[in-house]
Amino acid sequence: MEETNSKEVNLLQLISLFFNWLKKLGKSIIDFIGSLGQLGYRHKIIVIITVLVCLMYGLYLSRPDARVYKAEAMAMLYGTESQTVKEVSKQLENSVSSNDLFSLATKLSLPDSVAENIVGIQSFYVIDYLKDGVADMIDFKNNHSLTDTLNIKMRDRIYLQIKTKNISQVPKVQAAILHYFNSNSDMKNQFEIKKSAIIEQIKICDNESKRIDSLAKVSYFKDADKQLQFDKNKLIVGEQRKQLFYDDLIRLHDIKSNSLNRLTDFVQPMDLPSGFVVYSAPENGFFKYGIMSILLGFLISLIISLFIENLSKVVSFLDKK
């Protein structure tokens, strides 16, 4: 009984210690915020000037002609694989605008008026969690584990993202990107090989259907030999059975239908079913950059104020030998 009471007291003490620690932590945070407020008030001129400068710079970065918009699209691949497309995409992702040979204008055959508005192009793997052929997540961080065998990278699609200053030019950029990928020799070769394999599979189904049809005609109209057999302890004499090819024909029909459906998709190595979808909210919007500028300016002003108040200590520290 005494042991039980001792355990209960110890538990109550632990709970009390935990809440006391939370109180001390909350008081320390409030005191720290208060000290920052006092520091800012003592140097309010520096705080105001610094915040205004940062705010003006943030508004300059978010001006209408400098706003960056994001457009994204799911690219479906036919014949080729996502890893191949990822390698081909590196040419666009690592383009250098200062060099004409490696610029987007040269690689995408775009006029300078369009290419100079493209901030960047990126590609991302698509992750399938359930291995059911349905895209579950976009690997925007490009850090998917190579040892993870449950969440696999889908081979038949890849996610493309472009950032541009002019959303009206997105259709031109989309056409140029599609032409760039579909003109790649490796992707075209893989596409043609896979397409030829599907066509050959359809031919095999047609030939096999004709062969089975011929066998069926011979089997159906051929007199079967009388048979003598036991079935469930019964002696059966003279029963005639015809071999049917219904299951074989249905299976061939399913294979051929599936191949025909796949063949209709094989128009080009890459296709964008929905095209690039443009997000109307800019990456560097007025409100977003305004809030960030105020917070950054306040933080910088506090650092400057703290440095000014401890300037003598910093100088004495640097003078030490």
C-alpha positions in Angstrom: 0.0 0.0 0.0 2.8 2.4 1.0 4.7 1.4 -2.2 1.6 2.3 -4.3 1.3 5.7 -2.6 5.0 6.4 -3.2 4.6 5.7 -6.9 1.6 8.0 -7.1 3.5 10.8 -5.4 6.5 10.4 -7.7 4.2 10.6 -10.7 2.5 13.7 -9.4 6.0 15.2 -8.7 7.0 14.5 -12.3 3.9 16.2 -13.6 4.4 19.1 -11.4 8.1 19.4 -12.5 7.0 19.3 -16.1 4.5 22.1 -15.7 7.0 24.2 -13.8 9.5 23.7 -16.6 6.8 24.9 -19.1 6.1 28.0 -17.0 9.9 28.8 -16.8 10.2 28.3 -20.6 7.2 30.5 -21.3 8.5 33.2 -18.9 12.0 33.0 -20.6 10.4 33.5 -24.0 8.3 36.4 -22.9 11.3 38.0 -21.2 13.4 37.5 -24.4 10.7 39.1 -26.6 10.4 41.9 -24.1 14.2 42.6 -24.1 14.1 42.6 -27.9 11.2 45.2 -27.8 13.2 47.3 -25.3 16.3 47.1 -27.6 14.3 48.1 -30.6 12.7 51.0 -28.7 16.1 52.3 -27.6 17.2 52.4 -31.2 13.9 53.0 -32.9 15.4 55.3 -35.5 17.7 52.5 -36.7 14.7 50.1 -36.7 12.5 52.4 -38.7 15.2 53.2 -41.3 16.2 49.6 -41.7 12.7 48.3 -42.0 11.8 51.0 -44.6 14.9 50.2 -46.7 14.2 46.4 -46.6 10.5 47.1 -47.4 11.4 49.3 -50.4 13.8 46.6 -51.7 11.2 43.9 -51.3 8.6 46.0 -53.1 11.2 46.6 -55.9 11.7 42.8 -56.2 7.9 42.3 -56.4 7.2 45.0 -59.0 4.9 43.9 -61.8 7.5 43.5 -64.5 9.7 41.3 -62.2 7.1 38.9 -60.9 7.7 35.3 -61.6 4.9 32.8 -62.3 5.0 29.0 -62.0 3.6 26.6 -64.6 3.5 22.9 -64.2 2.5 19.8 -66.3 2.5 16.0 -66.0 4.4 14.6 -69.0 3.4 11.1 -70.2 6.1 9.1 -71.7 5.7 6.5 -74.5 8.5 4.0 -75.2 11.1 6.0 -73.3 11.6 6.1 -69.5 11.6 8.9 -66.9 15.3 8.4 -66.2 16.2 9.1 -69.9 14.0 12.2 -69.9 15.6 13.3 -66.7 19.0 13.2 -68.3 17.8 15.0 -71.4 16.2 17.6 -69.2 19.5 18.5 -67.6 20.5 20.4 -70.8 17.6 22.8 -70.2 17.9 22.9 -66.4 21.6 23.9 -66.6 21.4 26.4 -69.4 23.5 29.5 -69.3 21.9 32.7 -70.5 25.2 34.5 -70.9 26.5 31.9 -73.4 24.6 31.7 -76.8 25.6 28.1 -77.3 24.1 26.9 -74.0 21.2 29.3 -73.7 17.5 28.4 -73.7 17.0 30.5 -76.8 19.4 28.3 -78.7 18.3 24.9 -77.2 14.6 25.6 -77.6 14.8 27.6 -80.8 13.0 30.5 -79.1 13.3 34.2 -79.8 15.2 36.2 -77.2 12.1 38.1 -76.3 10.6 34.8 -75.1 13.7 33.1 -73.7 14.8 36.0 -71.6 11.5 35.8 -69.6 12.1 32.1 -68.7 13.6 32.1 -65.2 14.1 28.3 -65.0 13.0 24.8 -66.1 13.0 21.8 -63.8 11.9 18.2 -63.9 10.9 15.9 -61.0 10.3 12.2 -60.6 6.8 11.0 -59.8 6.4 8.6 -56.9 4.0 5.7 -56.7 3.3 4.5 -53.1 1.0 1.6 -53.8 2.5 0.2 -57.0 -0.9 0.6 -58.7 0.2 2.8 -61.6 -1.3 5.9 -60.0 0.8 9.0 -59.2 0.8 9.7 -55.5 3.5 12.3 -54.9 5.9 14.6 -56.8 9.5 14.5 -55.6 10.0 18.2 -55.6 13.1 17.9 -53.4 14.7 15.3 -55.7 15.8 13.3 -52.6 13.8 10.1 -52.9 15.6 7.2 -51.3 17.2 4.8 -53.7 16.8 1.9 -51.2 13.1 2.4 -50.7 11.4 -0.5 -52.6 7.9 0.4 -51.6 7.7 3.9 -53.0 9.0 3.6 -56.5 9.7 6.1 -59.2 7.2 5.8 -62.1 8.8 5.1 -65.4 6.1 6.3 -67.7 5.7 9.9 -66.6 7.7 12.9 -65.2 6.7 16.2 -63.8 7.8 19.4 -65.5 7.9 22.9 -64.1 8.8 26.2 -65.7 9.1 29.7 -64.1 8.4 32.7 -66.3 7.9 36.4 -66.1 5.3 36.4 -68.9 2.4 33.9 -68.6 1.1 34.8 -72.1 4.2 33.2 -73.5 3.7 29.8 -71.8 2.0 28.2 -74.9 5.1 29.0 -77.0 7.4 27.7 -74.4 5.3 24.5 -74.1 5.5 23.9 -77.9 9.3 24.4 -77.8 9.8 22.1 -74.9 7.7 19.3 -76.5 9.7 19.7 -79.8 12.9 19.6 -77.9 12.1 16.3 -76.1 10.4 14.6 -79.1 13.3 15.5 -81.3 15.9 13.8 -79.1 17.4 10.9 -80.9 17.5 8.5 -77.9 13.9 9.1 -77.0 12.8 8.7 -80.7 14.7 5.4 -81.0 13.2 4.0 -77.9 9.7 5.2 -79.0 10.0 3.5 -82.4 11.3 0.2 -80.9 8.4 0.0 -78.5 5.8 1.0 -81.1 7.1 -1.6 -83.5 6.9 -4.2 -80.7 3.2 -3.3 -80.1 2.4 -3.5 -83.9 4.1 -6.9 -84.0 2.1 -8.1 -81.0 -1.1 -7.1 -82.8 0.0 -9.1 -85.9 0.8 -12.1 -83.8 -2.7 -11.9 -82.3 -4.3 -11.8 -85.7 -2.3 -14.7 -87.0 -3.0 -16.8 -83.9 -6.7 -16.0 -84.1 -6.8 -17.3 -87.7 -4.9 -20.4 -86.7 -7.3 -21.1 -83.8 -10.3 -20.5 -86.1 -9.0 -23.0 -88.5 -8.4 -25.6 -85.8 -11.9 -24.9 -84.4 -13.5 -25.6 -87.8 -11.6 -28.9 -88.1 -12.5 -29.9 -84.5 -16.1 -28.9 -84.7 -16.9 -30.8 -87.9 -14.8 -33.8 -87.3 -16.4 -37.0 -86.0 -15.0 -37.7 -82.6 -14.1 -41.3 -81.7 -16.2 -43.0 -79.2 -14.6 -43.1 -75.8 -14.7 -45.5 -72.9 -13.9 -43.9 -69.6 -14.8 -43.9 -65.9 -16.4 -40.8 -64.4 -17.3 -40.8 -60.7 -17.4 -44.5 -60.5 -19.5 -44.7 -63.6 -18.6 -46.3 -66.9 -19.3 -44.0 -69.8 -19.4 -45.5 -73.3 -19.7 -43.5 -76.5 -19.9 -39.9 -75.1 -18.6 -37.4 -77.6 -17.1 -34.1 -76.6 -15.9 -31.2 -78.8 -12.9 -29.2 -77.9 -13.9 -25.5 -77.6 -11.5 -22.6 -78.2 -13.6 -19.9 -76.7 -11.2 -19.1 -73.8 -8.2 -18.9 -76.2 -10.1 -16.5 -78.5 -11.2 -14.3 -75.6 -7.7 -14.1 -74.3 -6.3 -13.1 -77.7 -9.0 -10.5 -78.1 -8.1 -8.9 -74.7 -4.4 -8.8 -75.6 -5.2 -7.3 -79.0 -7.6 -4.7 -77.6 -5.0 -3.7 -75.0 -2.3 -3.4 -77.6 -4.6 -1.3 -79.9 -5.3 1.1 -77.0 -1.6 1.5 -76.3 -0.9 2.0 -80.0 -3.3 4.9 -80.2 -1.2 6.7 -77.5 2.0 6.2 -79.4 2.0 9.4 -81.4 5.2 10.9 -80.0 7.7 10.0 -77.2 6.3 12.7 -74.8 2.9 14.2 -74.5 1.3 16.7 -72.1 -2.3 15.7 -71.6 -3.3 18.9 -69.8 -0.6 21.2 -71.0 1.2 23.5 -68.6 -1.1 24.8 -65.9 -0.2 28.4 -64.8 -0.6 29.4 -61.2 -2.0 32.9 -61.0 -0.3 33.8 -57.8 3.3 35.0 -58.4 6.2 33.5 -56.6 7.3 37.0 -55.5 4.0 38.6 -54.8 3.6 42.1 -53.3 2.0 40.8 -50.0 4.4 37.9 -49.5 7.6 39.9 -50.1 6.2 42.8 -48.1 5.8 40.7 -45.0 9.2 39.0 -45.5 10.9 42.4 -45.9 9.4 43.8 -42.7 10.5 40.8 -40.7 13.9 40.7 -42.2 14.4 44.5 -41.7 13.4 44.2 -38.1 15.8 41.3 -37.5 18.7 43.2 -39.2 17.9 46.4 -37.2 18.0 44.4 -33.9 21.4 42.9 -34.9 22.7 46.4 -35.7 21.4 47.8 -32.4 22.9 45.0 -30.4 26.2 45.5 -32.1 26.1 49.3 -31.4 25.4 48.7 -27.7 28.2 46.2 -27.3 30.7 48.1 -29.6 33.1 48.8 -26.8 33.1 45.1 -25.7 33.7 44.1 -29.3 36.6 46.6 -29.7 38.2 45.5 -26.4 37.9 41.9 -27.4 39.6 42.6 -30.8 42.4 44.5 -29.0 43.3 41.6 -26.8 46.6 40.0 -27.5 
